[in-house]
Amino acid sequence: MLNSRGLPLQNDSDAASVARVLAGDMAAYSALVTKYKAQYARFAARMLGNREDAEEALQDAFVRAYRSLAKCDDPARFGSWLFRILANRCRTSGARRGRREKTFVRDEIALLDAAEDHPEERAAWREEIQLALAQLDDDQREAFLLKHVEEMGYEEISELTGVGVSALKMRVKRACERLRVLLQEANGV
Amino acid sequence: MVSDHEFDPFIDDIADELRRPVRFDSSFESRVMASLDPSAVPLENGRTSKSTPWILRPHTFYVSPLAGLAVAAGLVAIITMSVLRTQPNEQVAIGDESRTEVVLPGPFVPVAAVPTVYAAPFTYIDPNAKSVAVVGSFNDWDATANVLTRSSDSVWSTNVMLAPGRHEYQLVVDGKWMTDPAAQRSADSEFGTANSVLIVSPVPR
């Protein structure tokens, strides 16, 4: 099982990094980018379904966060603040994409994942998962990813998204049910 | 009742796959840093010490509500009252989706002779609230940027300088994010949606 410990919501070292950035130390911001890039890249990519949109969304989130850094009222929670910017950016991007014809290029699925050796059937399974995920409503996909992929608690997700815990639980439940149906259909079960 | 977490091997298998790392282009980090101005340090007002002239970036132009009202009132007197338009609540179909958006009651007050931004009023009624702010795409979802002030026992209000267009936002009441009960939501959902939507329409000339 891959290791995942949830999004880092609070980190005292982030407060120090933010203070250094505000003092003009760009290297400190580069360190923050390095720190959050990998995990947030995964979230953005799973949310948006293709790497190009995910890169654009995450880059935009980092730039917006930098420009508004002085207004981050709790620098120790820079990670969650940045995530809120990213999540809203993904929602906006998802809505924009929703107005276009929804197409999902299968080759993109392979591009999303880090290259590694794996059996063909596993690769096919991954494609089916990403295709099923793309068919969920944005709200359900976001809740599912935060709960099951980023392994956050409902209270944390509620804090990040501003959505009530009971509504989040229902979104996750519906997402799980929908994924099960879609993936079982795909596999002829 | 939905339990907090039920172990489900099928779902856990899916989640395991989705937890696999996603690698961006190796130049991603350098592109992010290159898009920042190294000589521009973020200032307390959210702008940077070396920024593009404000007139070229209307979305980053903010003034205090009182200043905005004063400027707006003066210009309204100088230009003409006819540029003010009050719009009734109106639902607008968006594209081919079943989503609706609401145009809040105006007036959106132009704040320049050639208006690029408008003073959009936000009002919230809650006698028990201790603090109210509006966060949105226009202020990077920053709860400190546009704080509503209590104008009576229960009425909270502020004006926010907005460019014409569609703006998503939420209210932050005593630290809790919520959609604006006076506006419709950004997307259909049986359990509530992420944001409220405000359309700022340019005043006809």
Chai-1 contact restraints between the chains, C-beta under 6 A:
chainA,res_idxA,chainB,res_idxB,connection_type,confidence,min_distance_angstrom,max_distance_angstrom,comment,restraint_id
A,M1,B,D16,contact,1.0,0.0,6.0,A-B,restraint_1
A,L2,B,R19,contact,1.0,0.0,6.0,A-B,restraint_2
A,S4,B,R19,contact,1.0,0.0,6.0,A-B,restraint_3
A,G24,B,V41,contact,1.0,0.0,6.0,A-B,restraint_4
A,M26,B,P38,contact,1.0,0.0,6.0,A-B,restraint_5
A,S30,B,M33,contact,1.0,0.0,6.0,A-B,restraint_6
A,V33,B,E29,contact,1.0,0.0,6.0,A-B,restraint_7
A,V33,B,V32,contact,1.0,0.0,6.0,A-B,restraint_8
A,A41,B,V22,contact,1.0,0.0,6.0,A-B,restraint_9
A,A41,B,F24,contact,1.0,0.0,6.0,A-B,restraint_10
A,R42,B,V22,contact,1.0,0.0,6.0,A-B,restraint_11
A,A45,B,V22,contact,1.0,0.0,6.0,A-B,restraint_12
A,R46,B,L18,contact,1.0,0.0,6.0,A-B,restraint_13
A,E55,B,F24,contact,1.0,0.0,6.0,A-B,restraint_14
A,Q59,B,V32,contact,1.0,0.0,6.0,A-B,restraint_15
A,F62,B,V32,contact,1.0,0.0,6.0,A-B,restraint_16
A,V63,B,S35,contact,1.0,0.0,6.0,A-B,restraint_17
A,R64,B,D140,contact,1.0,0.0,6.0,A-B,restraint_18
A,Y66,B,L36,contact,1.0,0.0,6.0,A-B,restraint_19
A,S68,B,G46,contact,1.0,0.0,6.0,A-B,restraint_20
A,S68,B,D140,contact,1.0,0.0,6.0,A-B,restraint_21
A,S68,B,D142,contact,1.0,0.0,6.0,A-B,restraint_22
A,L69,B,P42,contact,1.0,0.0,6.0,A-B,restraint_23
A,A70,B,P42,contact,1.0,0.0,6.0,A-B,restraint_24
A,A70,B,L43,contact,1.0,0.0,6.0,A-B,restraint_25
A,A70,B,E44,contact,1.0,0.0,6.0,A-B,restraint_26
A,K71,B,G46,contact,1.0,0.0,6.0,A-B,restraint_27
A,K71,B,D142,contact,1.0,0.0,6.0,A-B,restraint_28
A,K71,B,T144,contact,1.0,0.0,6.0,A-B,restraint_29
A,D73,B,T144,contact,1.0,0.0,6.0,A-B,restraint_30
A,R84,B,W141,contact,1.0,0.0,6.0,A-B,restraint_31
A,N88,B,W141,contact,1.0,0.0,6.0,A-B,restraint_32
A,R91,B,A194,contact,1.0,0.0,6.0,A-B,restraint_33
A,R99,B,G95,contact,1.0,0.0,6.0,A-B,restraint_34
A,L112,B,V22,contact,1.0,0.0,6.0,A-B,restraint_35
A,D113,B,R20,contact,1.0,0.0,6.0,A-B,restraint_36
A,A114,B,P21,contact,1.0,0.0,6.0,A-B,restraint_37
A,A114,B,R23,contact,1.0,0.0,6.0,A-B,restraint_38
A,R126,B,E17,contact,1.0,0.0,6.0,A-B,restraint_39
A,I129,B,I14,contact,1.0,0.0,6.0,A-B,restraint_40
A,I129,B,E17,contact,1.0,0.0,6.0,A-B,restraint_41
A,D139,B,S189,contact,1.0,0.0,6.0,A-B,restraint_42
A,H148,B,A15,contact,1.0,0.0,6.0,A-B,restraint_43
A,V149,B,A15,contact,1.0,0.0,6.0,A-B,restraint_44
A,V149,B,L18,contact,1.0,0.0,6.0,A-B,restraint_45
A,V149,B,R19,contact,1.0,0.0,6.0,A-B,restraint_46
A,G162,B,W177,contact,1.0,0.0,6.0,A-B,restraint_47
A,A167,B,F191,contact,1.0,0.0,6.0,A-B,restraint_48
A,A167,B,G192,contact,1.0,0.0,6.0,A-B,restraint_49
A,K169,B,V2,contact,1.0,0.0,6.0,A-B,restraint_50
A,M170,B,F191,contact,1.0,0.0,6.0,A-B,restraint_51
A,K173,B,V2,contact,1.0,0.0,6.0,A-B,restraint_52
A,C176,B,I11,contact,1.0,0.0,6.0,A-B,restraint_53
